[in-house]
C-alpha cells in the first residue's frame, strides 16, 4: 500500500506543477512568479520528506 501512496503523491505533484506552469512562464510580475514557484517547491519538499511516515 505504501507504493500506491507514493505513486499518487507523485501524480498529484506533477499535476500541481502542470497547473502552475503556464502562469509561471507567462506572468510578467516576478514577485507572483516567485510565490508560485515557492508553492510548488514546498509541495515537492513535503513529498520527498514524507517518505518515512
For each residue, the residues with C-beta under 8 A, 3 or more apart:
1: 4 5
2: 5 6
3: 6 7
4: 1 7 8
5: 1 2 8 9
6: 2 3 9 10 51
7: 3 4 10 11
8: 4 5 11 12
9: 5 6 12 13 47 50
10: 6 7 13 14 47
11: 7 8 14 15
12: 8 9 15 16
13: 9 10 16 17 43 44 47
14: 10 11 17 18
15: 11 12 18 19
16: 12 13 19 20 40 43
17: 13 14 20 21 40
18: 14 15 21
19: 15 16
20: 16 17 23 24 36 39 40
21: 17 18 24 25
22: 25 26
23: 20 26 27 32 33 36
24: 20 21 27 33 36 37
25: 21 22
26: 22 23
27: 23 24 32 33 36
28:
29: 32 33
30: 33 34
31: 34 35
32: 23 27 29 35 36
33: 23 24 27 29 30 36 37
34: 30 31 37 38
35: 31 32 38 39
36: 20 23 24 27 32 33 39 40
37: 24 33 34 40 41
38: 34 35 41 42
39: 20 35 36 42 43
40: 16 17 20 36 37 43 44
41: 37 38 44 45
42: 38 39 45 46
43: 13 16 39 40 46 47
44: 13 40 41 47 48
45: 41 42 48 49
46: 42 43 49 50
47: 9 10 13 43 44 50
48: 44 45 51
49: 45 46
50: 9 46 47 53
51: 6 48
52:
53: 50
